[in-house]
Amino acid sequence: MINLNNDQIKAKIRDFCLILNKKCDNCCNKTRLKTKWEIF
């Protein structure tokens, strides 16, 4: 896993969630923890 500080991780999760939210509603909250690991 790439070492990132919390702000960078949150930014990547937020950006990824924005992509997910274009495909379905409330994906961000439902997949937040799973997404955190998958994006790396």
SULWO-V720923 format. One record per pair of residues at least 4 apart in sequence whose C-alpha atoms are under 8 Angstrom apart, sorted by the first residue. I is the first residue (numbers start at 0). J is the second residue. If there is no record, write none. Layout:
I | J
I | J
This chain:
0 | 39
1 | 39
3 | 7
3 | 8
4 | 8
5 | 9
6 | 10
7 | 11
8 | 12
8 | 35
9 | 13
10 | 14
11 | 15
11 | 38
12 | 16
12 | 31
12 | 34
12 | 35
12 | 38
13 | 17
13 | 27
14 | 18
15 | 19
15 | 34
15 | 38
16 | 20
16 | 26
16 | 27
16 | 31
17 | 21
17 | 27
18 | 22
19 | 23
19 | 26
19 | 27
20 | 24
20 | 25
20 | 26
20 | 27
25 | 29
26 | 30
26 | 31
27 | 31
30 | 34
31 | 35
32 | 36
33 | 37
34 | 38
35 | 39
